[in-house]
Amino acid sequence: MRNWCSNCLKVMGEKDEVDGFLEAAKGVDLAMPAGMTEMELDFDRLPPTPPDIPREARGEWRKEHWGTSWSCYIDPAYPDEGRWKRNAGRRF
């Protein structure tokens, strides 16, 4: 059984660097219902799990490189909780 938690990720930098990170971090979750497949933060994009790692060993590789064996997940019941928010008082 998975253990769920909530986290806050603050990405800081020059506007073009932050925009580049946000674009590179996007992914697709094919297990989600239609219309909810876009992931704004997909651990498997930064860095991706190497395709040559056997399926049964992927969890260990992910724990070593990401700190968790699962990617990010946004609960459909709380979609706004997982959206990127820009600080209106700060220039990007």
MARMARDO-507155 format. One record per residue: x, y, z of N, C-alpha, C in turn; residue in three letters. Coordinates in nm, 4 decimals. Each point is the difference from the previous one (the first is absolute). Layout:
residues N
+----------+----------+----------+----------+----------+----------+----------+----------+----------+------+
|       nX |       nY |       nZ |      caX |      caY |      caZ |       cX |       cY |       cZ | code |
+----------+----------+----------+----------+----------+----------+----------+----------+----------+------+
|        X |        Y |        Z |        X |        Y |        Z |        X |        Y |        Z |  ALA |
...
+----------+----------+----------+----------+----------+----------+----------+----------+----------+------+
end
This chain:
residues 92
+----------+----------+----------+----------+----------+----------+----------+----------+----------+------+
|       nX |       nY |       nZ |      caX |      caY |      caZ |       cX |       cY |       cZ | code |
+----------+----------+----------+----------+----------+----------+----------+----------+----------+------+
|   0.0836 |  -0.1171 |   0.0000 |  -0.0836 |   0.1171 |   0.0000 |   0.0888 |   0.1244 |   0.0000 |  MET |
|  -0.0384 |   0.0983 |  -0.0763 |   0.0756 |   0.1245 |  -0.0074 |  -0.0258 |   0.0858 |   0.1237 |  ARG |
|   0.1004 |   0.0737 |   0.0394 |  -0.0143 |   0.1006 |   0.1044 |  -0.0022 |   0.1347 |  -0.0696 |  ASN |
|  -0.1081 |   0.0754 |   0.0171 |  -0.0147 |   0.1285 |  -0.0660 |   0.0498 |   0.1115 |   0.0902 |  TRP |
|   0.0498 |   0.1043 |  -0.0594 |   0.0406 |   0.1184 |   0.0741 |  -0.0178 |   0.1211 |  -0.0901 |  CYS |
|   0.0037 |   0.1169 |   0.0598 |  -0.0084 |   0.1247 |  -0.0758 |   0.1306 |   0.0748 |   0.0166 |  SER |
|   0.0439 |   0.0636 |  -0.1061 |   0.1236 |   0.0759 |   0.0028 |  -0.0166 |   0.1292 |  -0.0775 |  ASN |
|   0.0884 |   0.0919 |   0.0275 |   0.0036 |   0.1269 |  -0.0717 |   0.1382 |   0.0110 |  -0.0626 |  CYS |
|   0.0055 |   0.0232 |  -0.1291 |   0.1257 |   0.0150 |  -0.0718 |   0.0108 |   0.1442 |  -0.0466 |  LEU |
|   0.1064 |   0.0665 |   0.0409 |   0.0227 |   0.1386 |  -0.0401 |   0.1123 |  -0.0001 |  -0.1024 |  LYS |
|  -0.0302 |   0.0478 |  -0.1203 |   0.0983 |   0.0077 |  -0.1078 |   0.0337 |   0.1470 |  -0.0189 |  VAL |
|   0.1266 |   0.0334 |   0.0178 |   0.0417 |   0.1400 |  -0.0098 |   0.1099 |   0.0137 |  -0.1038 |  MET |
|   0.0021 |   0.1148 |  -0.0664 |   0.1026 |   0.0270 |  -0.0989 |  -0.0468 |   0.1075 |  -0.0958 |  GLY |
|   0.0786 |   0.0206 |  -0.1028 |  -0.0388 |   0.0941 |  -0.1040 |  -0.1239 |  -0.0534 |  -0.0715 |  GLU |
|  -0.0814 |   0.0906 |  -0.0532 |  -0.1256 |  -0.0402 |  -0.0634 |   0.0194 |  -0.1080 |  -0.1059 |  LYS |
|   0.0988 |   0.0159 |  -0.0880 |   0.0194 |  -0.0994 |  -0.1060 |   0.0436 |  -0.1350 |   0.0574 |  ASP |
|   0.0760 |   0.0005 |   0.1081 |   0.0415 |  -0.1259 |   0.0630 |  -0.1186 |  -0.0699 |   0.0664 |  GLU |
|  -0.0827 |   0.0780 |   0.0717 |  -0.1180 |  -0.0574 |   0.0648 |  -0.0969 |  -0.0527 |  -0.1052 |  VAL |
|  -0.0256 |   0.0779 |  -0.1044 |  -0.0885 |  -0.0455 |  -0.1079 |   0.0532 |  -0.1275 |  -0.0650 |  ASP |
|   0.1317 |  -0.0081 |  -0.0197 |   0.0609 |  -0.1205 |  -0.0569 |  -0.0194 |  -0.1206 |   0.0891 |  GLY |
|   0.0167 |   0.0198 |   0.1318 |  -0.0217 |  -0.1099 |   0.0941 |  -0.1454 |  -0.0464 |  -0.0043 |  PHE |
|  -0.0940 |   0.0950 |   0.0037 |  -0.1419 |  -0.0360 |  -0.0002 |  -0.0378 |  -0.0780 |  -0.1252 |  LEU |
|   0.0566 |   0.0389 |  -0.1135 |  -0.0275 |  -0.0711 |  -0.1253 |   0.0626 |  -0.1398 |   0.0021 |  GLU |
|   0.1238 |  -0.0081 |   0.0466 |   0.0701 |  -0.1294 |   0.0027 |  -0.0624 |  -0.0970 |   0.0999 |  ALA |
|  -0.0645 |   0.0512 |   0.1049 |  -0.0560 |  -0.0843 |   0.1053 |  -0.1358 |  -0.0592 |  -0.0360 |  ALA |
|  -0.0640 |   0.0487 |  -0.1074 |  -0.1325 |  -0.0492 |  -0.0378 |   0.0069 |  -0.1442 |  -0.0468 |  LYS |
|  -0.1050 |  -0.0743 |   0.0313 |  -0.0077 |  -0.1382 |  -0.0425 |  -0.1441 |  -0.0389 |  -0.0288 |  GLY |
|  -0.0213 |  -0.1270 |  -0.0235 |  -0.1329 |  -0.0527 |  -0.0290 |  -0.0210 |  -0.1247 |   0.0842 |  VAL |
|  -0.1138 |  -0.0073 |   0.0686 |  -0.0359 |  -0.1172 |   0.0794 |  -0.1130 |  -0.0719 |  -0.0712 |  ASP |
|   0.0329 |  -0.1067 |  -0.0686 |  -0.0999 |  -0.0727 |  -0.0797 |  -0.0995 |  -0.0769 |   0.0856 |  LEU |
|   0.0267 |  -0.0121 |   0.1312 |  -0.0921 |  -0.0712 |   0.0887 |  -0.1145 |   0.0895 |   0.0471 |  ALA |
|   0.0105 |   0.1304 |  -0.0234 |  -0.1031 |   0.0933 |   0.0444 |  -0.1158 |   0.0040 |  -0.0996 |  MET |
|  -0.1184 |   0.0451 |   0.0465 |  -0.1146 |   0.0125 |  -0.0907 |   0.0272 |   0.1029 |  -0.1100 |  PRO |
|  -0.0694 |  -0.0132 |  -0.1103 |   0.0152 |   0.0944 |  -0.1117 |  -0.0195 |   0.1425 |   0.0498 |  ALA |
|   0.0804 |   0.0895 |  -0.0501 |  -0.0073 |   0.1390 |   0.0406 |   0.0829 |   0.0329 |   0.1233 |  GLY |
|   0.0539 |  -0.1016 |   0.0661 |   0.0805 |   0.0235 |   0.1200 |   0.1357 |  -0.0673 |  -0.0125 |  MET |
|   0.0435 |  -0.0245 |  -0.1216 |   0.1231 |  -0.0751 |  -0.0189 |   0.1264 |   0.0849 |   0.0097 |  THR |
|  -0.0111 |   0.1333 |  -0.0174 |   0.1204 |   0.0833 |   0.0054 |   0.0506 |   0.0108 |   0.1432 |  GLU |
|   0.1278 |  -0.0231 |   0.0157 |   0.0645 |   0.0141 |   0.1303 |   0.0905 |   0.1223 |  -0.0065 |  MET |
|  -0.0181 |   0.0940 |   0.0920 |   0.0838 |   0.1189 |  -0.0004 |   0.1381 |  -0.0287 |   0.0565 |  GLU |
|   0.0125 |  -0.1061 |   0.0786 |   0.1294 |  -0.0408 |   0.0538 |   0.0088 |  -0.1510 |  -0.0096 |  LEU |
|   0.0845 |  -0.0481 |  -0.0866 |   0.0198 |  -0.1434 |  -0.0207 |   0.1448 |  -0.0323 |   0.0332 |  ASP |
|   0.0216 |  -0.0709 |   0.1094 |   0.1363 |  -0.0346 |   0.0398 |   0.0735 |  -0.0756 |  -0.1105 |  PHE |
|  -0.0747 |  -0.0704 |  -0.0826 |   0.0632 |  -0.0818 |  -0.1042 |   0.0509 |   0.0842 |  -0.1170 |  ASP |
|  -0.0084 |   0.1302 |   0.0115 |   0.0565 |   0.0886 |  -0.1017 |   0.1340 |   0.0578 |   0.0452 |  ARG |
|   0.0224 |   0.0068 |   0.1314 |   0.1170 |   0.0689 |   0.0554 |   0.0656 |  -0.0793 |   0.1123 |  LEU |
|   0.0871 |  -0.0847 |  -0.0093 |   0.0430 |  -0.0714 |  -0.1195 |  -0.0911 |  -0.1202 |  -0.0246 |  PRO |
|  -0.0141 |  -0.0404 |  -0.1238 |  -0.0856 |  -0.1153 |  -0.0300 |   0.0615 |  -0.1318 |   0.0463 |  PRO |
|  -0.0874 |  -0.0940 |   0.0307 |   0.0455 |  -0.1350 |   0.0323 |   0.0609 |  -0.0595 |  -0.1262 |  THR |
|   0.1251 |  -0.0456 |   0.0049 |   0.0611 |  -0.0590 |  -0.1199 |  -0.0823 |  -0.1183 |  -0.0514 |  PRO |
|  -0.0254 |  -0.0059 |  -0.1301 |  -0.0845 |  -0.1064 |  -0.0546 |   0.0605 |  -0.1393 |   0.0103 |  PRO |
|   0.1319 |  -0.0082 |   0.0185 |   0.0628 |  -0.1319 |   0.0063 |  -0.0050 |  -0.0626 |   0.1397 |  ASP |
|  -0.0549 |   0.0700 |   0.0975 |  -0.0124 |  -0.0568 |   0.1348 |  -0.1201 |  -0.0939 |   0.0010 |  ILE |
|   0.0192 |  -0.1240 |   0.0466 |  -0.1134 |  -0.0936 |   0.0040 |  -0.1136 |   0.0547 |   0.0864 |  PRO |
|  -0.1219 |  -0.0308 |  -0.0391 |  -0.1190 |   0.0519 |   0.0686 |   0.0067 |  -0.0225 |   0.1514 |  ARG |
|   0.0442 |  -0.1170 |   0.0431 |   0.0037 |  -0.0312 |   0.1432 |   0.1069 |   0.0799 |   0.0756 |  GLU |
|   0.0936 |   0.0613 |  -0.0710 |   0.1060 |   0.0788 |   0.0644 |  -0.0248 |   0.1511 |  -0.0078 |  ALA |
|  -0.1046 |   0.0408 |  -0.0688 |  -0.0258 |   0.1434 |  -0.0181 |  -0.0298 |   0.0723 |   0.1310 |  ARG |
|  -0.0718 |  -0.0652 |   0.0902 |  -0.0316 |   0.0625 |   0.1284 |   0.1258 |   0.0353 |   0.0776 |  GLY |
|   0.0985 |  -0.0874 |  -0.0007 |   0.1250 |   0.0271 |   0.0709 |   0.0774 |   0.1133 |  -0.0661 |  GLU |
|   0.0046 |   0.0022 |  -0.1338 |   0.0685 |   0.1089 |  -0.0695 |  -0.0668 |   0.1333 |   0.0333 |  TRP |
|  -0.1331 |   0.0008 |  -0.0025 |  -0.0742 |   0.1228 |   0.0283 |   0.0220 |   0.0461 |   0.1434 |  ARG |
|   0.0004 |  -0.0918 |   0.0959 |   0.0261 |   0.0392 |   0.1393 |   0.1377 |   0.0630 |   0.0131 |  LYS |
|   0.0976 |  -0.0567 |  -0.0688 |   0.1366 |   0.0520 |   0.0072 |   0.0117 |   0.1383 |  -0.0644 |  GLU |
|  -0.0700 |   0.0228 |  -0.1117 |   0.0155 |   0.1251 |  -0.0746 |  -0.1071 |   0.1051 |   0.0282 |  HIS |
|  -0.1194 |  -0.0412 |   0.0420 |  -0.1079 |   0.0940 |   0.0260 |  -0.0356 |   0.0091 |   0.1478 |  TRP |
|   0.0361 |  -0.1025 |   0.0780 |  -0.0395 |  -0.0046 |   0.1407 |  -0.1345 |  -0.0675 |   0.0216 |  GLY |
|  -0.0603 |  -0.0524 |  -0.1062 |  -0.1279 |  -0.0700 |   0.0066 |  -0.0097 |  -0.0949 |  -0.1189 |  THR |
|  -0.0786 |  -0.1052 |   0.0131 |  -0.0141 |  -0.0927 |  -0.1125 |  -0.1151 |   0.0380 |  -0.0923 |  SER |
|  -0.0814 |   0.0996 |   0.0391 |  -0.1136 |   0.0428 |  -0.0800 |   0.0204 |   0.1420 |  -0.0485 |  TRP |
|  -0.0632 |   0.0336 |  -0.1102 |   0.0064 |   0.1368 |  -0.0501 |  -0.0998 |   0.0869 |   0.0743 |  SER |
|  -0.0047 |   0.1251 |  -0.0377 |  -0.0916 |   0.0970 |   0.0587 |  -0.1428 |  -0.0345 |  -0.0439 |  CYS |
|  -0.0960 |   0.0293 |   0.0850 |  -0.1397 |  -0.0290 |  -0.0308 |  -0.0861 |   0.1151 |   0.0524 |  TYR |
|  -0.0908 |   0.0482 |  -0.0806 |  -0.0946 |   0.1031 |   0.0425 |  -0.1366 |  -0.0656 |   0.0139 |  ILE |
|  -0.0533 |   0.0025 |   0.1195 |  -0.1286 |  -0.0617 |   0.0291 |  -0.1098 |   0.0726 |  -0.0774 |  ASP |
|  -0.0775 |  -0.0705 |  -0.0826 |  -0.1065 |   0.0646 |  -0.0779 |  -0.1024 |   0.0719 |   0.0871 |  PRO |
|  -0.0123 |  -0.0395 |   0.1262 |  -0.0948 |   0.0657 |   0.0896 |   0.0480 |   0.1395 |   0.0401 |  ALA |
|   0.1311 |   0.0252 |  -0.0117 |   0.0584 |   0.1288 |   0.0380 |   0.0930 |   0.0503 |  -0.1105 |  TYR |
|  -0.0502 |   0.0220 |  -0.1205 |   0.0883 |   0.0329 |  -0.1125 |   0.0777 |   0.1302 |   0.0182 |  PRO |
|  -0.0561 |   0.0983 |   0.0679 |   0.0701 |   0.1277 |   0.0149 |   0.1170 |  -0.0086 |   0.0970 |  ASP |
|   0.0017 |  -0.0986 |   0.0868 |   0.1100 |  -0.0157 |   0.0950 |   0.1308 |  -0.0332 |  -0.0711 |  GLU |
|  -0.0074 |  -0.0613 |  -0.1173 |   0.1205 |  -0.0429 |  -0.0694 |   0.0441 |   0.0916 |  -0.1119 |  GLY |
|  -0.0600 |   0.1146 |  -0.0128 |   0.0348 |   0.0906 |  -0.1093 |   0.1127 |   0.0927 |   0.0402 |  ARG |
|   0.0807 |   0.0335 |  -0.0980 |   0.1075 |   0.0966 |   0.0236 |  -0.0625 |   0.1352 |   0.0277 |  TRP |
|   0.0500 |   0.0668 |   0.1004 |  -0.0477 |   0.1345 |   0.0326 |   0.1184 |   0.0935 |  -0.0073 |  LYS |
|  -0.0191 |   0.1123 |  -0.0645 |   0.1068 |   0.1006 |  -0.0074 |  -0.0241 |   0.1055 |   0.1064 |  ARG |
|   0.1062 |   0.0414 |   0.0633 |  -0.0081 |   0.1033 |   0.1008 |  -0.0219 |   0.1327 |  -0.0705 |  ASN |
|  -0.1174 |   0.0581 |   0.0195 |  -0.0349 |   0.1234 |  -0.0713 |   0.0892 |   0.1172 |   0.0417 |  ALA |
|   0.0585 |  -0.0073 |   0.1176 |   0.0829 |   0.1097 |   0.0483 |   0.1450 |  -0.0106 |  -0.0430 |  GLY |
|   0.0351 |  -0.0994 |  -0.0773 |   0.1387 |  -0.0194 |  -0.0394 |   0.0117 |   0.0023 |  -0.1514 |  ARG |
|   0.1051 |   0.0601 |  -0.0497 |   0.0229 |   0.0010 |  -0.1444 |   0.0623 |  -0.1321 |  -0.0418 |  ARG |
|  -0.0425 |  -0.0503 |  -0.1139 |   0.0589 |  -0.1230 |  -0.0547 |   0.0698 |   0.0310 |  -0.1298 |  PHE |
+----------+----------+----------+----------+----------+----------+----------+----------+----------+------+
end
